[in-house]
Amino acid sequence: MIRLRSAKVALIRSGVQSVIFEGLRPLISQQASGSGWP
């Protein structure tokens, strides 16, 4: 059960990270082009 719970938490965490990343990508790309990031 503990392993299943940790797997579920990891899945949720990765989903949240992907959503946040997709949401922040435009802002990051704007800042990157403005501040000279690669």
PDB file of N, CA, C, O and CB in Angstrom:
ATOM      1  N   MET A   1       0.830  -1.206   0.000  1.00  0.00           N
ATOM      2  CA  MET A   1       0.000   0.000   0.000  1.00  0.00           C
ATOM      3  C   MET A   1       0.865   1.257   0.000  1.00  0.00           C
ATOM      4  O   MET A   1       0.588   2.217  -0.719  1.00  0.00           O
ATOM      5  CB  MET A   1      -0.939   0.005   1.216  1.00  0.00           C
ATOM      6  N   ILE A   2       1.918   1.235   0.818  1.00  0.00           N
ATOM      7  CA  ILE A   2       2.785   2.408   0.903  1.00  0.00           C
ATOM      8  C   ILE A   2       3.422   2.685  -0.466  1.00  0.00           C
ATOM      9  O   ILE A   2       3.523   3.833  -0.900  1.00  0.00           O
ATOM     10  CB  ILE A   2       3.883   2.202   1.986  1.00  0.00           C
ATOM     11  N   ARG A   3       3.847   1.603  -1.134  1.00  0.00           N
ATOM     12  CA  ARG A   3       4.484   1.786  -2.436  1.00  0.00           C
ATOM     13  C   ARG A   3       3.480   2.373  -3.425  1.00  0.00           C
ATOM     14  O   ARG A   3       3.816   3.256  -4.214  1.00  0.00           O
ATOM     15  CB  ARG A   3       5.048   0.444  -2.966  1.00  0.00           C
ATOM     16  N   LEU A   4       2.248   1.876  -3.373  1.00  0.00           N
ATOM     17  CA  LEU A   4       1.221   2.379  -4.284  1.00  0.00           C
ATOM     18  C   LEU A   4       0.963   3.860  -4.015  1.00  0.00           C
ATOM     19  O   LEU A   4       0.819   4.657  -4.942  1.00  0.00           O
ATOM     20  CB  LEU A   4      -0.087   1.566  -4.136  1.00  0.00           C
ATOM     21  N   ARG A   5       0.906   4.215  -2.731  1.00  0.00           N
ATOM     22  CA  ARG A   5       0.647   5.609  -2.380  1.00  0.00           C
ATOM     23  C   ARG A   5       1.782   6.503  -2.876  1.00  0.00           C
ATOM     24  O   ARG A   5       1.538   7.575  -3.430  1.00  0.00           O
ATOM     25  CB  ARG A   5       0.472   5.761  -0.856  1.00  0.00           C
ATOM     26  N   SER A   6       3.014   6.061  -2.677  1.00  0.00           N
ATOM     27  CA  SER A   6       4.151   6.880  -3.115  1.00  0.00           C
ATOM     28  C   SER A   6       4.139   7.013  -4.640  1.00  0.00           C
ATOM     29  O   SER A   6       4.497   8.060  -5.178  1.00  0.00           O
ATOM     30  CB  SER A   6       5.498   6.261  -2.633  1.00  0.00           C
ATOM     31  N   ALA A   7       3.726   5.949  -5.331  1.00  0.00           N
ATOM     32  CA  ALA A   7       3.652   6.014  -6.791  1.00  0.00           C
ATOM     33  C   ALA A   7       2.595   7.029  -7.209  1.00  0.00           C
ATOM     34  O   ALA A   7       2.790   7.793  -8.154  1.00  0.00           O
ATOM     35  CB  ALA A   7       3.335   4.621  -7.391  1.00  0.00           C
ATOM     36  N   LYS A   8       1.462   7.026  -6.486  1.00  0.00           N
ATOM     37  CA  LYS A   8       0.399   7.977  -6.812  1.00  0.00           C
ATOM     38  C   LYS A   8       0.876   9.401  -6.563  1.00  0.00           C
ATOM     39  O   LYS A   8       0.612  10.296  -7.365  1.00  0.00           O
ATOM     40  CB  LYS A   8      -0.873   7.683  -5.985  1.00  0.00           C
ATOM     41  N   VAL A   9       1.575   9.611  -5.460  1.00  0.00           N
ATOM     42  CA  VAL A   9       2.099  10.945  -5.141  1.00  0.00           C
ATOM     43  C   VAL A   9       3.083  11.380  -6.217  1.00  0.00           C
ATOM     44  O   VAL A   9       3.057  12.531  -6.652  1.00  0.00           O
ATOM     45  CB  VAL A   9       2.781  10.956  -3.745  1.00  0.00           C
ATOM     46  N   ALA A  10       3.949  10.471  -6.650  1.00  0.00           N
ATOM     47  CA  ALA A  10       4.927  10.812  -7.685  1.00  0.00           C
ATOM     48  C   ALA A  10       4.210  11.159  -8.987  1.00  0.00           C
ATOM     49  O   ALA A  10       4.613  12.082  -9.696  1.00  0.00           O
ATOM     50  CB  ALA A  10       5.919   9.642  -7.909  1.00  0.00           C
ATOM     51  N   LEU A  11       3.140  10.414  -9.301  1.00  0.00           N
ATOM     52  CA  LEU A  11       2.394  10.668 -10.533  1.00  0.00           C
ATOM     53  C   LEU A  11       1.742  12.043 -10.469  1.00  0.00           C
ATOM     54  O   LEU A  11       1.808  12.813 -11.428  1.00  0.00           O
ATOM     55  CB  LEU A  11       1.327   9.574 -10.765  1.00  0.00           C
ATOM     56  N   ILE A  12       1.111  12.349  -9.336  1.00  0.00           N
ATOM     57  CA  ILE A  12       0.464  13.657  -9.173  1.00  0.00           C
ATOM     58  C   ILE A  12       1.505  14.765  -9.253  1.00  0.00           C
ATOM     59  O   ILE A  12       1.288  15.804  -9.876  1.00  0.00           O
ATOM     60  CB  ILE A  12      -0.300  13.731  -7.826  1.00  0.00           C
ATOM     61  N   ARG A  13       2.640  14.518  -8.605  1.00  0.00           N
ATOM     62  CA  ARG A  13       3.683  15.535  -8.579  1.00  0.00           C
ATOM     63  C   ARG A  13       4.192  15.812  -9.993  1.00  0.00           C
ATOM     64  O   ARG A  13       4.386  16.967 -10.374  1.00  0.00           O
ATOM     65  CB  ARG A  13       4.844  15.096  -7.668  1.00  0.00           C
ATOM     66  N   SER A  14       4.403  14.755 -10.762  1.00  0.00           N
ATOM     67  CA  SER A  14       4.897  14.944 -12.130  1.00  0.00           C
ATOM     68  C   SER A  14       3.843  15.653 -12.980  1.00  0.00           C
ATOM     69  O   SER A  14       4.175  16.475 -13.834  1.00  0.00           O
ATOM     70  CB  SER A  14       5.276  13.583 -12.768  1.00  0.00           C
ATOM     71  N   GLY A  15       2.579  15.331 -12.740  1.00  0.00           N
ATOM     72  CA  GLY A  15       1.507  15.993 -13.484  1.00  0.00           C
ATOM     73  C   GLY A  15       1.461  17.471 -13.163  1.00  0.00           C
ATOM     74  O   GLY A  15       1.310  18.304 -14.057  1.00  0.00           O
ATOM     75  N   VAL A  16       1.591  17.798 -11.886  1.00  0.00           N
ATOM     76  CA  VAL A  16       1.579  19.202 -11.470  1.00  0.00           C
ATOM     77  C   VAL A  16       2.780  19.926 -12.065  1.00  0.00           C
ATOM     78  O   VAL A  16       2.661  21.055 -12.542  1.00  0.00           O
ATOM     79  CB  VAL A  16       1.584  19.321  -9.925  1.00  0.00           C
ATOM     80  N   GLN A  17       3.936  19.271 -12.033  1.00  0.00           N
ATOM     81  CA  GLN A  17       5.134  19.898 -12.592  1.00  0.00           C
ATOM     82  C   GLN A  17       4.956  20.155 -14.088  1.00  0.00           C
ATOM     83  O   GLN A  17       5.350  21.206 -14.593  1.00  0.00           O
ATOM     84  CB  GLN A  17       6.374  19.012 -12.345  1.00  0.00           C
ATOM     85  N   SER A  18       4.362  19.190 -14.792  1.00  0.00           N
ATOM     86  CA  SER A  18       4.189  19.376 -16.233  1.00  0.00           C
ATOM     87  C   SER A  18       3.223  20.518 -16.510  1.00  0.00           C
ATOM     88  O   SER A  18       3.436  21.306 -17.432  1.00  0.00           O
ATOM     89  CB  SER A  18       3.685  18.081 -16.891  1.00  0.00           C
ATOM     90  N   VAL A  19       2.153  20.611 -15.709  1.00  0.00           N
ATOM     91  CA  VAL A  19       1.187  21.690 -15.897  1.00  0.00           C
ATOM     92  C   VAL A  19       1.841  23.038 -15.625  1.00  0.00           C
ATOM     93  O   VAL A  19       1.661  23.991 -16.384  1.00  0.00           O
ATOM     94  CB  VAL A  19      -0.033  21.492 -14.981  1.00  0.00           C
ATOM     95  N   ILE A  20       2.601  23.110 -14.534  1.00  0.00           N
ATOM     96  CA  ILE A  20       3.277  24.363 -14.189  1.00  0.00           C
ATOM     97  C   ILE A  20       4.290  24.726 -15.273  1.00  0.00           C
ATOM     98  O   ILE A  20       4.408  25.887 -15.662  1.00  0.00           O
ATOM     99  CB  ILE A  20       3.979  24.248 -12.810  1.00  0.00           C
ATOM    100  N   PHE A  21       5.019  23.716 -15.755  1.00  0.00           N
ATOM    101  CA  PHE A  21       6.032  23.981 -16.771  1.00  0.00           C
ATOM    102  C   PHE A  21       5.381  24.494 -18.053  1.00  0.00           C
ATOM    103  O   PHE A  21       5.873  25.431 -18.683  1.00  0.00           O
ATOM    104  CB  PHE A  21       6.852  22.712 -17.058  1.00  0.00           C
ATOM    105  N   GLU A  22       4.259  23.860 -18.431  1.00  0.00           N
ATOM    106  CA  GLU A  22       3.566  24.300 -19.640  1.00  0.00           C
ATOM    107  C   GLU A  22       3.035  25.717 -19.464  1.00  0.00           C
ATOM    108  O   GLU A  22       3.016  26.504 -20.411  1.00  0.00           O
ATOM    109  CB  GLU A  22       2.417  23.339 -19.986  1.00  0.00           C
ATOM    110  N   GLY A  23       2.603  26.036 -18.245  1.00  0.00           N
ATOM    111  CA  GLY A  23       2.071  27.367 -17.991  1.00  0.00           C
ATOM    112  C   GLY A  23       3.161  28.429 -17.974  1.00  0.00           C
ATOM    113  O   GLY A  23       2.935  29.567 -18.383  1.00  0.00           O
ATOM    114  N   LEU A  24       4.347  28.049 -17.498  1.00  0.00           N
ATOM    115  CA  LEU A  24       5.429  29.023 -17.358  1.00  0.00           C
ATOM    116  C   LEU A  24       6.322  29.098 -18.591  1.00  0.00           C
ATOM    117  O   LEU A  24       7.148  30.004 -18.706  1.00  0.00           O
ATOM    118  CB  LEU A  24       6.266  28.685 -16.153  1.00  0.00           C
ATOM    119  N   ARG A  25       6.160  28.152 -19.511  1.00  0.00           N
ATOM    120  CA  ARG A  25       7.071  28.129 -20.661  1.00  0.00           C
ATOM    121  C   ARG A  25       7.039  29.442 -21.447  1.00  0.00           C
ATOM    122  O   ARG A  25       8.102  29.950 -21.806  1.00  0.00           O
ATOM    123  CB  ARG A  25       6.715  26.967 -21.585  1.00  0.00           C
ATOM    124  N   PRO A  26       5.850  30.017 -21.730  1.00  0.00           N
ATOM    125  CA  PRO A  26       5.843  31.293 -22.469  1.00  0.00           C
ATOM    126  C   PRO A  26       6.587  32.387 -21.719  1.00  0.00           C
ATOM    127  O   PRO A  26       7.355  33.142 -22.315  1.00  0.00           O
ATOM    128  CB  PRO A  26       4.407  31.743 -22.735  1.00  0.00           C
ATOM    129  N   LEU A  27       6.357  32.473 -20.398  1.00  0.00           N
ATOM    130  CA  LEU A  27       7.038  33.500 -19.609  1.00  0.00           C
ATOM    131  C   LEU A  27       8.538  33.258 -19.616  1.00  0.00           C
ATOM    132  O   LEU A  27       9.324  34.195 -19.752  1.00  0.00           O
ATOM    133  CB  LEU A  27       6.507  33.523 -18.162  1.00  0.00           C
ATOM    134  N   ILE A  28       8.937  31.994 -19.468  1.00  0.00           N
ATOM    135  CA  ILE A  28      10.364  31.671 -19.440  1.00  0.00           C
ATOM    136  C   ILE A  28      10.990  32.010 -20.795  1.00  0.00           C
ATOM    137  O   ILE A  28      12.098  32.542 -20.856  1.00  0.00           O
ATOM    138  CB  ILE A  28      10.586  30.168 -19.092  1.00  0.00           C
ATOM    139  N   SER A  29      10.277  31.702 -21.875  1.00  0.00           N
ATOM    140  CA  SER A  29      10.842  31.974 -23.198  1.00  0.00           C
ATOM    141  C   SER A  29      10.958  33.478 -23.418  1.00  0.00           C
ATOM    142  O   SER A  29      11.921  33.946 -24.026  1.00  0.00           O
ATOM    143  CB  SER A  29       9.974  31.333 -24.307  1.00  0.00           C
ATOM    144  N   GLN A  30       9.974  34.239 -22.922  1.00  0.00           N
ATOM    145  CA  GLN A  30      10.063  35.694 -23.060  1.00  0.00           C
ATOM    146  C   GLN A  30      11.257  36.235 -22.285  1.00  0.00           C
ATOM    147  O   GLN A  30      12.033  37.037 -22.805  1.00  0.00           O
ATOM    148  CB  GLN A  30       8.767  36.363 -22.572  1.00  0.00           C
ATOM    149  N   GLN A  31      11.398  35.792 -21.037  1.00  0.00           N
ATOM    150  CA  GLN A  31      12.517  36.270 -20.228  1.00  0.00           C
ATOM    151  C   GLN A  31      13.840  35.805 -20.829  1.00  0.00           C
ATOM    152  O   GLN A  31      14.826  36.542 -20.821  1.00  0.00           O
ATOM    153  CB  GLN A  31      12.384  35.778 -18.771  1.00  0.00           C
ATOM    154  N   ALA A  32      13.857  34.573 -21.351  1.00  0.00           N
ATOM    155  CA  ALA A  32      15.096  34.049 -21.914  1.00  0.00           C
ATOM    156  C   ALA A  32      15.525  34.895 -23.113  1.00  0.00           C
ATOM    157  O   ALA A  32      16.700  35.241 -23.239  1.00  0.00           O
ATOM    158  CB  ALA A  32      14.923  32.568 -22.327  1.00  0.00           C
ATOM    159  N   SER A  33      14.585  35.224 -23.984  1.00  0.00           N
ATOM    160  CA  SER A  33      14.942  36.021 -25.161  1.00  0.00           C
ATOM    161  C   SER A  33      15.329  37.434 -24.742  1.00  0.00           C
ATOM    162  O   SER A  33      16.113  38.087 -25.430  1.00  0.00           O
ATOM    163  CB  SER A  33      13.771  36.063 -26.171  1.00  0.00           C
ATOM    164  N   GLY A  34      14.792  37.912 -23.624  1.00  0.00           N
ATOM    165  CA  GLY A  34      15.082  39.266 -23.180  1.00  0.00           C
ATOM    166  C   GLY A  34      16.390  39.358 -22.412  1.00  0.00           C
ATOM    167  O   GLY A  34      17.074  40.380 -22.459  1.00  0.00           O
ATOM    168  N   SER A  35      16.740  38.276 -21.698  1.00  0.00           N
ATOM    169  CA  SER A  35      17.922  38.355 -20.821  1.00  0.00           C
ATOM    170  C   SER A  35      19.109  37.587 -21.399  1.00  0.00           C
ATOM    171  O   SER A  35      20.144  37.490 -20.740  1.00  0.00           O
ATOM    172  CB  SER A  35      17.586  37.812 -19.426  1.00  0.00           C
ATOM    173  N   GLY A  36      18.991  37.039 -22.608  1.00  0.00           N
ATOM    174  CA  GLY A  36      20.115  36.398 -23.261  1.00  0.00           C
ATOM    175  C   GLY A  36      20.386  34.991 -22.769  1.00  0.00           C
ATOM    176  O   GLY A  36      21.532  34.542 -22.789  1.00  0.00           O
ATOM    177  N   TRP A  37      19.328  34.268 -22.317  1.00  0.00           N
ATOM    178  CA  TRP A  37      19.527  32.857 -21.964  1.00  0.00           C
ATOM    179  C   TRP A  37      19.628  32.029 -23.236  1.00  0.00           C
ATOM    180  O   TRP A  37      19.181  32.457 -24.300  1.00  0.00           O
ATOM    181  CB  TRP A  37      18.369  32.336 -21.063  1.00  0.00           C
ATOM    182  N   PRO A  38      20.208  30.862 -23.124  1.00  0.00           N
ATOM    183  CA  PRO A  38      20.318  29.992 -24.310  1.00  0.00           C
ATOM    184  C   PRO A  38      18.950  29.484 -24.748  1.00  0.00           C
ATOM    185  O   PRO A  38      18.851  28.743 -25.725  1.00  0.00           O
ATOM    186  CB  PRO A  38      21.250  28.800 -24.021  1.00  0.00           C
TER     187      PRO A  38
END
